[in-house]
Amino acid sequence: MFAADRELIQGQGRRAGSALRVCEALTSRPVLTLPRAAQRTGLSFPGASGGMKLLGELGIVRELTGKKRNRAFAYDGYLALLGEGT
């Protein structure tokens, strides 16, 4: 699943760099806020936000809060795998 998601992201051209870093952070913590994503990746807040936005457009992550601020995002496919059999 991770390899397929990385391949999908890499096909997005210039925007892929930030999204790949955010996606990598989501593999170790499948629910992240934007400030935490920026901290874990070393990206600026706008960089992490742009990466997360691309992941959302690709259907890799889902925004959980429905707010404009303090949003949290979930790596749904990964959470589904973790929850199998429980």
CORQUI-V942359 format. One record per pair of residues at least 6 apart in sequence whose ideal C-beta (glycine too) atoms are under 6 Angstrom apart, sorted by sequence separation. I is the first residue (numbers start at 1). GAP is how many residues later the second one is. D is the distance in Angstrom with one decimal. If there is no record, write none. Layout:
[[I	GAP	D] [I	GAP	D]]
This chain:
[[10	6	5.2] [55	6	4.4] [65	6	5.1] [9	7	5.1] [38	7	4.9] [65	7	5.4] [63	8	5.5] [64	8	4.6] [9	10	4.9] [38	10	3.9] [63	10	5.6] [64	10	5.5] [9	11	5.4] [37	11	4.3] [25	12	5.7] [61	12	4.5] [62	12	5.3] [34	14	5.6] [61	14	5.7] [62	14	5.2] [22	15	5.3] [25	15	4.1] [34	15	5.5] [25	16	5.2] [22	19	5.9] [21	20	4.3] [52	21	5.7] [18	25	5.8] [22	26	5.9] [18	29	4.8] [22	29	3.8] [22	30	5.5] [18	32	5.4] [19	32	4.1] [18	33	3.4] [19	35	4.2] [19	36	5.5] [15	39	5.2] [33	39	5.0] [32	41	5.8] [31	43	4.9] [30	45	4.1] [30	48	4.7] [26	49	4.3] [30	49	5.2] [8	50	5.7] [5	55	5.5] [1	76	5.6]]
